[in-house]
Amino acid sequence: MTPTDTTSTRRTILRGLAAGAALPVAGAAMAAEGALAGLPKSPAGSAQEIATDQAYWAAVRRLYAVTPDIVNLENGYWGVMPEPVRREFMRQTEMVNRENSYYARQRFGADFEAVRVKVAEAVGATPQEIALTRGATEALQLLIGGYNRLKPGDAVLYADLDYDSMQYAMNALKTRRGVDVVKFNIPEPATRQAVLDAYASALEANPRTRLLLVTHVSHRTGLVMPVAEIVRMAKARGIDTIIDAAHSWGQIDIKVGDIESDFIGFNLHKWIGAPLGIGFLYVRKDRLDSIDRDMGDEDFAESDIRSRVHTGTMNFATVLTVPTAIAVHQEIGAAAKQARLRHFRDSWVSRAREFKRLEILTPDEPGLYGAITSFRLAGKTSKADNEAIVAKLRDEHKVLTVRRAGVANGQCVRVTPALYTTEADLDRLVEALAVVTGSKPG
Ligand SMILES: Cc1ncc(COP(=O)(O)O)c(C=O)c1O
């Protein structure tokens, strides 16, 4: 399919949604009457040009009903639903509550399967490679815990920037699989080459490594790893990678093939904007036998990826809303979204770099950042230091950020804009940082 075909198919689907037509992707239960009505029309031009089209983004912003009480720059936690998605979620919640187990017993199975097919298509995989989960945590725990190619005496590796609970899951492999667990640090400030060198040295220093965990977009600093190069480097040594893509799909414009790993855990409730409680795992078709089946499943065939996940009862409405979230994401466009988020990040970072004592931890190097960037005040590395900064920003300037721990060189503060952010929001942040750094009297 050419990009034009994709766009026109998308438009047809969106028109279908707006008209309440039955969707081929998920059947009549998925038809979202009027769900996308009012979605602004994407302007023509490159992603870069679209990124600064004020009228367009003002219209996009109106899709988000968020509190005016605070400038929320803590959008790394999860992604608030745009109104068409929220309305669809409410509609599906009402439907499920009304139709009850009659719906769940008669129709949910087919609808669930249609959602899996939709997700696979959107992320560039086949349905045989995707299984839905309740989030990236569940996906990654199943991949890390289920990876069955380790022998006692092998080593597994991860870095300081990886997510805490994924580090813990890797640590658990010591007792479960009898392996050595090695942690190394990502250099700061990071450059593409320095990051690649750090992975190369860690692999060189640990020749028994068989499994490497890599976080595609760090939740601590927003650093976007050169993930495909790292995966290739590992593969060349016969090492498998598990990629934590909890933050990447939707924040940056990628598909499964760009990551190149055989095992990836994704979220749908962060940058795709689906309701809370949904993610998925990807296992490349010919690698399924490297992941154990879920101990809670004896129903699916060994060769079926769905045997690798057993969630129990899920929130049906959450699952049913995923196609609408994907449709909105695709209509705005992954490239335009990425460009807009980077534009926001550049807008505050370029000004904040002028402030004495303020260290930006996320490099400006193209490809190494998305929406998220963290900063630290020189020498302020403790929990208390950074909590105090977050409190000042929140209580005195009405700007919400979050403290992040776990970076080898010390704690920091993370700033994450969203599509509903405005230039004025970022002006407020920059003003606040000027005061906090002492560059301007308070
Ligand atoms: C890098 C990373 N990995 C994994 C997760 C876990 O995602 P969830 O809690 O949505 O399952 C998060 C959540 O913030 C994350 O930032």
Ligand as a Chemical Component Dictionary entry (heavy atoms), coordinates in Angstrom:
data_LIG
# 
_chem_comp.id                   LIG 
_chem_comp.type                 NON-POLYMER 
_chem_comp.pdbx_formal_charge   0 
_chem_comp.three_letter_code    LIG 
# 
loop_
_chem_comp_atom.comp_id 
_chem_comp_atom.atom_id 
_chem_comp_atom.alt_atom_id 
_chem_comp_atom.type_symbol 
_chem_comp_atom.charge 
_chem_comp_atom.model_Cartn_x 
_chem_comp_atom.model_Cartn_y 
_chem_comp_atom.model_Cartn_z 
_chem_comp_atom.pdbx_ordinal 
LIG C1 C1 C 0 10.349 2.984  30.107 1  
LIG C2 C2 C 0 9.105  2.395  30.715 2  
LIG N1 N1 N 0 8.942  1.085  30.716 3  
LIG C3 C3 C 0 7.848  0.495  31.223 4  
LIG C4 C4 C 0 6.842  1.248  31.780 5  
LIG C5 C5 C 0 5.651  0.569  32.354 6  
LIG O1 O1 O 0 4.503  0.948  31.664 7  
LIG P1 P1 P 0 3.062  0.708  32.292 8  
LIG O2 O2 O 0 3.131  1.127  33.719 9  
LIG O3 O3 O 0 2.183  1.589  31.488 10 
LIG O4 O4 O 0 2.771  -0.728 32.129 11 
LIG C6 C6 C 0 6.967  2.624  31.819 12 
LIG C7 C7 C 0 5.929  3.454  32.444 13 
LIG O5 O5 O 0 6.068  4.627  32.661 14 
LIG C8 C8 C 0 8.120  3.222  31.259 15 
LIG O6 O6 O 0 8.294  4.546  31.262 16 
# 
loop_
_chem_comp_bond.comp_id 
_chem_comp_bond.atom_id_1 
_chem_comp_bond.atom_id_2 
_chem_comp_bond.value_order 
_chem_comp_bond.pdbx_ordinal 
LIG C1 C2 SING 1  
LIG C2 N1 SING 2  
LIG C2 C8 DOUB 3  
LIG N1 C3 DOUB 4  
LIG C3 C4 SING 5  
LIG C4 C5 SING 6  
LIG C4 C6 DOUB 7  
LIG C5 O1 SING 8  
LIG O1 P1 SING 9  
LIG P1 O2 DOUB 10 
LIG P1 O3 SING 11 
LIG P1 O4 SING 12 
LIG C6 C7 SING 13 
LIG C6 C8 SING 14 
LIG C7 O5 DOUB 15 
LIG C8 O6 SING 16 
# 
